[in-house]
Amino acid sequence: MASTTTQNSQKFHTSNPYEKQFGYSRAVRRGPFIFVSGTTSIDGTTGVLLHPESAYEQERQIFAEIVGAVEAVGGTREDVVRVRMFVTADEDSGDVGRALKESFGAVGPAATMILGAKFVDAQMKVEIEADAVMLTLW
């Protein structure tokens, strides 16, 4: 995992193979704003999809990856203000909502859940992107 800084922004990359293949960053910080790319349960170190059998476990892994990306560019879990959750199967929506509540608790970010998504790997059940705003500048 690597972080690069330019005059105006900071970028964070993992070993997720899609970042390199498609040319994007896991997270980008510009001033107080942090944007985390759509994240699946691919382990940021190994590049292996984790928990292919469970939307709930995928989401727990995803939120850990998102918080790690936010922290890598100087933010915290409490700075996350919005999440967008894309879910393949309607029946997984309850588990996905439960994982959101367990992962963020009182932070209570604004959230959107879209059902019926299709991803680049059929074993991916959930993909989430997040935005954070830091109240103090670097």
N, C-alpha and C positions, 0 to 999 in steps of 0.2 A: 504494500500500500504506500502511496506516495502523495505528497502535497507539494504544489508549486505556487509561488506567489509572484505576481507582477505588481506594478505600481497601483493598479486599480482593482485587482481581484486576486482571490486565492482559489485554487482548484484542488480537489481531492480525487484520487483515482484508486481503485482496488484491482484485484486480479480477476474480476468478473470478465469473462472473455468477450462479452458484447460491448463493453466500453471501448476496447481496442478495435474490434471489428467495425463498429459503427462510428467511432470517433467522438465519444462524449465523455464528460466527467461525471463521477458519482455525485459530487456536490460542488457548487460554485458559490463563493461568498463575494459579494460586492457591497462595500460599506457595511451597514448593519443587516443586510438581507442575505439569507442563505437559501439556496434552491437545491433540493435533493432530487435527482433523476428518479424515474420509475425504477423501483427496487423490487426484486424477487428474492426468493430464498436461496439464491446462489451464494455460497460462502465467499466472502470478500477476499479471503486468503488463498483458498484452494481452487476456486472457480467451479466447485461441484454443487449441484442442486441438492439442497437438504429437504427432508420431510416431504417427499413426493406424494405420500398417502394422506396428508392432513392439511386442510386450509388453515386451521387454527395454529398448528405448529409452524407452518410457513409464515403466517402473519407475525407470530412472536419473533421468529428469526429476522424477518424483514424489519420490524421496528427496532430490533437491536442493531441492525446494520444502519438504519437511518440515523439513530441517535449517535452511533459511532462516527458517521460521516459529518454530522453537525458538530460534534465535539472536535473532530479533526481540523476544522476550520475556525475553531474558537468559540463555538456556541455551546448550549446546554439543552437538555431535554425540555426545560421550562421555556426555551425560546421558540419551540415549535408552535406555530399558530394555525397551520392548515395542513390537512392530509387529504389525499384523493385516493380512494381504494377501488381497484378494478378487480372483479371477482368473476370466475368462470361460471359457477353454478349457483343458482338461487338458493339451494338448500344449505349453502355454506355461509350465507349472510349473517346468521345468528352467531356462529363461531367467530367470524371476522369482527363483528361488533364487540363481542366479549373480549377478544384479544386487544382491540383498540382501548377499551376501558381499562383493562388490566395493565397495559403498557404505559398509558399516559395519565390515568387517574384524574387527579385534581387539575392537571394542566388543561384538560378539556379543549383541545384544538378544534377549530371549525373543521367539519369533515363532510365528505361526499363519498357515497358508495355507489358504484355502477355495476350492475349485474349483466352477465352474458358476454363477458370479454373473451377474447381468444389471444393466446400469446405465442411467442416463437418456439416454445417447448411445450408440448401437450401435458407434461407433468406439472407445469406451473399452474397453480390454482388462484393465486393472488399476486397483484403487482400494486405497489403503493408509491406515490410521490409525495413530497412534503416541502413546505416552506417554513422558514424560521426568521424571526426578526430579533436582533440583539438590541437591547436597550442602551448598551454602552458600546461606543466605537473602540476600535483597536488603537 
